[in-house]
Amino acid sequence: MYIQHAFTARAVMRIDGYLRSIVVKSYNRRKLMKRIILGAVILLVVLIAAIVACALISYHKQPELTADEIKQLDEQGIWKERTSAERARIIEDNDEALKERIRMISNAKSEIILSTFDFRSDDSGKLMLGALIDAADRGVSVNVIVDGVSGFTKMNGNPDFKALASSDNVNVKIYNKVNPFKPWQSMGRLHDKYVIADRTNYILGGRNTFNYFLGANPGHKNYDRDVLVYCESPDETSSVNDVLAYYESVWNYKESKTLLSSSKTSYKEKIAAKDKVKTAKDELLAGYEAYCADNQEFVDNTDYASETVEVNSIALLSNPIDYKVKKPVVWYQLVRLMKSADAKVKIHTPYIICNDYMYEGLTEVCDKVENVSLMTNSIGNNGNPFGSADYYVNKDKILNTGLEVWEYEGGYSYHGKSILIDDNISVIGSFNVDMRSVYLDTELMLVIDSREINSQLNEAMESYEHIARKADADGSYDNPYDVEPVELTPYREKRMKLIKNFILWTRYLF
């Protein structure tokens, strides 16, 4: 009995010791995991701080145009002599914008070129991918170029984009790929948005390639604007050649890299043969074919002539294409163009983030032209927290330029980038009135001389202005259209107040 008791006691002690060791080990593991997580968080913070620091060092000082550069821009002017008869129309509706892109791609016979800032494989993005793959399968050459950050965050490893990039007759390039060892380089972004078909017709504007901007999708969206340009018999003077020349310079730029980067000819075939990629391709084509079946009458209709109006001339304005900090070429040209107005200038921009040089340019326009107005999103309606915070901090400076400022309160963020000058000049494209568009990003703006297009643009702009309030210098508002302002939610307010405390730094980055 004693022996049995002693044995039992030892067994209990051993079990107790074993359990204690498990508890200790578990505690140590948890402690170790906490240390690992803490270390990872610290490392991430340090990395982000390094990226921000590098970016600030690289971009904190904006370069100026030299006297010779200004003279050259003034001498070259904006307008070129055109002999081809070009036609155009504005695309205002998001659903229409998707249909027009699908129609243009579906009817292409030899070549499709797509450039976009942000490409995602959501509903509208998948339809675009399916259309591009279908075109390639028909023997059409398809070239796609996408911004580096979008390529890194949305495209890498995605079977939908692998299905596109691995298809025959398709080349996909990424402008300024993200390089963790060169964080300062990632600040330069490709912000151009256009589609060119058969080197004749094109769509150019401010829309990115996903649900927010394309299609009649439920949920969040952005209001935006494109121009469709059509030329039945293009010649060497047609504006499409200006867009093509610009595209080729970006495509051949040393920092535009192939998405599937391998010199082996069999590499694309291996990617295409993967089950996930084959499944993705089949699903993309099936979705595209179903969409075309539902919209067959529209897609098959290529009577662009009856849908467009003849224009006097079209000019293309563009920033330098290098990823490094840029000289304010487009901004200088826009200011000069606005100062040439006889009576009226109307500016629409999602955000307004200016330095002293930009404020001076706006002041010069207001001093020269009697009626100058600007519409941007209100603080509560702005989908960009950095844009809303900067507007909150610098609203007085904007008003001091002499601008008549209107705040859009439509519930969904307004993303249109347009300038209307008098009754004949319309400017539409990707350029925001912010420091990124002036100094950091590639940008394109179409300048169109046409009373009919000007009338279309004015009607579209007014439809948004009737959902806006006029901001006064004393902080009050004129509200002629009885607009209910969008509530600044507690979350947005906290986010904005946090950002505004660092606005002197963040405004250089976003």
DAHUJO-V892999 format. One record per pair of residues at least 4 apart in sequence whose C-alpha atoms are under 6 Angstrom apart, sorted by sequence separation. I is the first residue (numbers start at 1). GAP is how many residues later the second one is. D is the distance in whole Angstrom. If there is no record, write none. Layout:
i = {I;I}
gap = {GAP;GAP}
d = {D;D}
This chain:
i = {12;13;21;22;28;34;35;45;49;50;55;56;65;99;102;121;122;136;150;151;152;159;162;197;210;234;241;247;248;249;292;296;354;365;377;378;390;391;399;421;435;436;437;472;492;496;503;120;121;135;165;196;272;377;432;436;472;155;196;207;382;420;431;471;165;195;470;178;195;419;470;194;212;213;379;418;469;194;212;319;418;469;193;319;193;318;431;430;430;417;429;466;429;467;428;428;427;205;427;205;426;204;426;204;425;203;425;203;351;424;148;202;339;343;346;348;350;424;143;145;147;148;202;343;344;345;346;347;348;349;350;424;141;142;143;144;145;146;147;148;201;344;346;381;423;426;111;115;117;143;145;148;201;378;110;111;112;113;114;115;116;117;148;373;375;377;378;381;383;424;111;113;115;133;372;373;374;375;376;377;382;118;373;375;376;381;136;120;351;366;363;147;410;409;409;408;407;406;407;406;350;406;350;405;406;405;349;348;348;347;117;346;117;346;345;116;345;409;116;344;409;115;344;115;176;114;176;354;114;175;352;353;354;113;174;352;353;113;173;174;349;112;125;173;112;125;173;111;124;172;173;111;124;172;110;108;118;119;120;118;166;381;166;380;331;380;389;380;328;328;389;326;163;325;326;325;98;98;159;163;94;95;94;95;160;94;95;321;319;319;318;318;317;317;55;316;54;316;315;51;315;92;314;91;314;91;188;313;90;91;188;313;90;312;89;312;89;311;88;88;87;88;87;86;86;84;84;130;82;130;126;130;127;222;223;224;225;222;223;224;222;103;89;88;87;88;87;87;206;86;87;205;206;205;79;191;190;191;192;188;189;190;191;192;188;64;63}
gap = {4;4;4;4;4;4;4;4;4;4;4;4;4;4;4;4;4;4;4;4;4;4;4;4;4;4;4;4;4;4;4;4;4;4;4;4;4;4;4;4;4;4;4;4;4;4;4;5;5;5;5;5;5;5;5;5;5;6;6;6;6;6;6;6;7;7;7;8;8;8;8;9;9;9;9;9;9;10;10;10;10;10;11;11;12;12;12;13;14;15;15;15;16;16;17;18;19;20;20;21;21;22;22;23;23;24;24;25;25;25;26;26;26;26;26;26;26;26;27;27;27;27;27;27;27;27;27;27;27;27;27;27;28;28;28;28;28;28;28;28;28;28;28;28;28;28;29;29;29;29;29;29;29;29;30;30;30;30;30;30;30;30;30;30;30;30;30;30;30;30;31;31;31;31;31;31;31;31;31;31;31;32;32;32;32;32;33;34;36;36;38;43;57;58;59;60;61;62;62;63;64;64;65;65;65;66;68;69;70;72;73;73;74;74;75;76;76;76;77;77;77;78;78;79;79;80;80;80;81;81;81;81;81;82;82;82;82;83;83;83;83;84;84;84;85;85;85;86;86;86;86;87;87;87;88;89;90;90;90;91;102;105;106;106;107;107;107;108;110;111;111;113;114;114;114;115;116;117;118;118;119;119;120;120;120;121;121;121;123;124;125;126;127;128;129;129;130;130;131;132;132;133;133;134;134;135;135;135;136;136;136;136;137;137;138;138;139;139;140;141;142;142;143;144;145;150;154;154;155;155;158;158;161;191;191;191;191;192;192;192;193;196;219;220;221;221;222;223;223;224;224;224;224;225;236;250;251;251;251;252;252;252;252;252;253;263;264}
d = {6;6;6;6;6;6;6;6;6;6;6;5;6;6;6;5;6;5;5;5;6;6;6;5;6;6;6;6;6;6;5;6;5;6;6;6;6;5;6;5;6;5;5;5;6;6;6;5;5;5;6;6;6;5;6;6;6;6;4;6;6;5;6;5;6;5;5;6;5;5;5;5;4;6;5;5;6;4;5;6;5;5;6;6;6;6;6;6;6;6;6;6;4;6;5;5;5;6;5;4;6;5;5;5;6;6;5;4;6;6;5;6;5;6;6;6;5;5;6;6;6;5;5;6;5;5;5;5;5;5;6;4;5;5;5;5;5;5;5;5;6;6;6;6;6;5;5;6;6;6;6;4;5;5;5;5;5;5;5;5;5;5;6;5;6;5;6;6;6;5;6;6;6;6;6;4;5;5;5;5;6;5;6;6;6;6;5;6;5;6;4;5;6;6;5;4;5;6;5;5;6;4;5;6;6;6;5;5;5;5;6;6;5;5;6;6;5;6;5;6;6;5;5;5;5;6;6;6;5;4;5;4;6;6;5;5;6;5;6;5;6;6;6;5;5;5;4;6;5;6;5;5;5;6;6;6;5;5;5;6;5;6;5;5;6;6;5;4;5;6;5;5;5;6;6;5;5;5;5;5;6;6;5;4;5;5;5;6;5;5;6;5;6;5;5;6;5;5;6;5;5;5;6;6;5;5;4;6;6;6;6;5;5;5;6;6;5;5;5;4;6;6;5;6;5;6;6;5;5;5;6;5;5;5;5;5;6;6;5;4;6;5;5;5;6;5;5;4;5;6;6;4;4;6;6;6;6;5;5;5;5;5;6;6;5;6;5}
